[in-house]
Structure formats: structure tokens, C-alpha cells
């Protein structure tokens, strides 16, 4: 049985073209031209991928993406946008899109992006069955991975989808140093060349929410000339003892 893909696109010509070529890949494709209807379909059925236009009637693509990311299960989202400004692309990634394409796009590129997302999903599914812990407690920071909730000293911390994913990536690998490009690949799931500053802005916002003094971070440390890392337990203990 082919993979199930939901296409939410109000341009009927584009929707039909995308549907036709995805079917040629052997996928089962459902198409809707309205954001609210697309959200209802996505919440009622399990899809392997959602191709989501940014500017759609009923409910815009950013809001659809936000609502989908607020509930399990996690479904990859490929966002389509007619807008070419950097802000629109970054907003799509920040609310939880896994990748984006700017119109006009080539069908060849669309199919390549779809295949890349499927490969990533397959690679994750093929990992050893020993699942990472559902909850993480690091000092006064508590992360509930299933409910995607974070508390600090018992108080809830409101994070965007990408801020949560970034924090989780760090917390699961304390001491590992990441370059900005590696974080784009691991958290944003695609090597967006030229968008390394997106990592900087997310880390600054994340520090503002979880660090007592963002200028002297306790958890997310800068490794000068390389990138960032999450403090190891002994480093956290030393900074607590000071």
C-alpha cells in the first residue's frame, strides 16, 4: 500500500499537478482546497505527509501547521508558499514545517523534497527499539516529550514547536557540540544554506525563556568558533555550586 499524502492547496491547477505526480510515485493522495477542511482531514486520518499551501481560504497554512504541531502524532509537513520573502519562509519553519518550497517550483524538486522527507522518516523508524526516555529532568528543567511540555522550577515554559525541538535535541545529547548547520539539519530537517542566523535567533529566544541570566547561560553553552552545546551534568553541578 502506497504512502498516504494530504495536499491542502487552493490553486486547483497546482493541486491537480501535484496529485498526479505523487500518484505516479505510488502514493495515495487526498486533496482539499480549504485550510479548515484540511485540518479536519488531518485530525481524522493518519497521513504520511502533508503538503500545505501557506495562503489558503478557511484557515491559513501557518495556523493549520500550528494546530497540527500541538497534537500527536507527528506528521511531516512540506509547506508551499507563493511568497518569496525570508520572513515567510522562516515563519513556516518556526511553527513546525519540516521543509518548504517557494512557488513557482519544479515538479522534480517537489518530488525530491518528498522523497527526502520519507527517507528521514524511514531512517528514524529503523533506529533501535530502545526509545529515548519520555521525560527528562535536568536540574530545575523538566521536559515531557510526549505532551511536549516544559517546566522550569515547577512553572510552565511556553515554547514554539521549533524551540521545543531545539531544546530536546540539546537535552538528549548533553556535551555534544553542534554547528549551526548541524542544528538546521537535525531540528529543521533540511540543510537550509544561508539560514544559520535562524539558529542564533531561536537559541537567543530559548535562552530568554529557560536561563536565569541569558548573558551567562546555565544550560545552552556557546562553544566559540564552533557552535553550541548543552551543559553536561558535572558542568551544571559546578555552576550550581558557584
N, C-alpha and C positions, 0 to 999 in steps of 0.2 A: 504494500500500500504506500502511495506517494506521500510526501510531506504535505501538511495542511497549511496553506498560506491565506491570510486575510488581507485584502487590498482595500484600503479606505482612501478613495481618490474621487473628487467631484468632476474632474475632466474626463468625460466618458471615453473619448478617443484614447487618451493615455491609459486609462484603466483597462480598456479592451486590449491594447497593445501589450501591456504588462501581463495581463491574464493569459493571453495567447502564448507568449514566450515562456512563462512559468509552467504552463501546462505542457509545453514541449519538453521541459525538463523532467516531466513525470509527476509534477506537483498537483494536488487538488487545490483549486483556487476559488475562494469566495470573494465577491466584490460588492461593496456598498459605496454610495456616493455621499453619505451623510455621517458626520462625526458622532452624533449621539447613537445612531443605529450601529455604527462600527463598534463603539464602546459596548453596547448591549450584546452584540455578537461575540466580542472578545471575552466578555464576562460569562457568557452562557456556554461557550465551547472552548476546547483546548486547541490552540493553533501552534504550529512550529515556528512561525514567523509572521509578523505584522508589517506590511508596507503601508506607511502612514503619511498622507499629504499634510503639510502644515496648514494651508489655508483651505478649510473645508466648511460647509454650512452645518448648522446644528450644534456643533461644538468644535472649536479649532483643535488642530493637531497637538499643540502643546498641552492643552487641558486633557485631551484623551490620554496622552502619554503620562501625565502626572497621575491620573486616576488609576491607570493600569499598574504603575510602579508602586502604588500604595497598597497593593494586594498581591498575594501569591496566586498562581505560580509565576515565575519569571519567564516572560516570552520575549525573544529578541525583537527589536523594533528597528526597522530601516526607514528613516524619515526622508520624505521628498519635499522639496521647497522650491518655489519659483523665485524666492528672494535670494540675493547673492551677497548680502552684507554679512560680515563676520559675526555681528551680534546675533543674527537669526540662527546661524549655524551653531554658535556656542550655546545659545539658549536651548536648542534641541538636544544637544549633548548633556547639558546640565540637568534637564528634567528627566533624563533617563534613556534617551535614544542610544542605540548601540552603534549606529552609523548613519550617514546622511548622504543624499545625492542632490545636487542643485540642478534644477531644470534650466535649459534642456540638457538631457543626459542621453548617452548612447545605451542601447539595449545590451550591448556587450559588457559595458561597465556595470549596469544593473545586475546582470546575471553573475558577474564576477563577485560583486559585493554579497549577493545572496549566498553563493557557494562558500565564500569565506566565512560568513556567519554560521552556516551549517557545519563547516569543518571545526569551528571553535566549539560549538555545542557538542559535537561528537567527541572531540578531544576531552572535554570536561566529563562527559558521560563515561569515557573509557578509563578515567582515573581510578585508582584502587578504591574498594568499597569502604575503606576506613574513612568515614566522613569527619570533617573538622568539627570541633565542639560547637554545640548550639549556642552556648553563652560564653562570653569572655569577660573576665574581670581583671583589669589592670589598674592596680592602685585604687583610686576612687572612681574609676571609669568602668561602667558596666555596659556590655554590648549584647543585646538579644538578637541573634542573627535571623531567627525565624520570624519574629514580629518586626524586625528592622527598627528596633528602638534602642536609644542610647540614654543612659542616665549618668549624671556626674554628681557625686555626693548626695545621691538619692533624688536629685532633681532632673526632670526630663530635659534632654537637649534636642532641639528641633534641627534636623539636618535634611538637606535636599538628597535626592537619590544618589547623585554623584559624590556628594560629601560623605554619605554613609558608605558607599562602595570604596572610596579612597581610604577612609578610616579603617574599614575592615581589612583591606589589603595590607595596610601597615601593621595592624594589631595582630594579624595571623602570622606575620614574619618579623618579629622583633629583631633588631640588629641588622637586618638586610638593607643594604644601601641601594636605592633606586635612582636612576637618572630620570629626568623629566620624560624622555622618550619612552622609557620602560613603563612609566606610570600611565602614559597615554595608551600604550598597548594593553596593559593589564586591566586598567579601570575603564577606559573609554572603548576598549576592544578594537582599536584600529590605530595605526600609526599616522596620526594627522600631522604631517610635516608642517612646521611653521606655527603650531599651536602650543608650544611648550609653555608660553606665558599663561595659558589656561590652567595648567597645573599650579603655577605660582598663586594665581588668584584664588583657586579652590583651597590651597593649603593655608593661605592667609585667613580666609573666612572660617576654615575649620579650626585653626588656632584660636581665633577670636571667640569661638564657642566652647572650646574644651580646655584652653590653657588659662591658668590664673594670671599669668603675665605673658601675653603673646610675644613680647620682645625677648623674653627668656624662656622659651618653650620647655615644658617638662616632658611631654610625650613625643611630639614630632620634631626631630632634631634636623638641623641643616648640616650637611657634610659639604663643606666649602669646596667648590670646584668640581663637584660630582653630582650631588642631588640631595636626597632626603632619606631619613630612616626613622623607624620607631624605636624608642629607647628600650634597651634590654632591661630585665628585672633588676640587675645589680646597679645599673645606672639610675633607675627610678628610685631605688633604695638610698643611694648616695645623695641624690638631690633632695630626698625627704629628710635625710639626717642633717643636712646643712642648716 
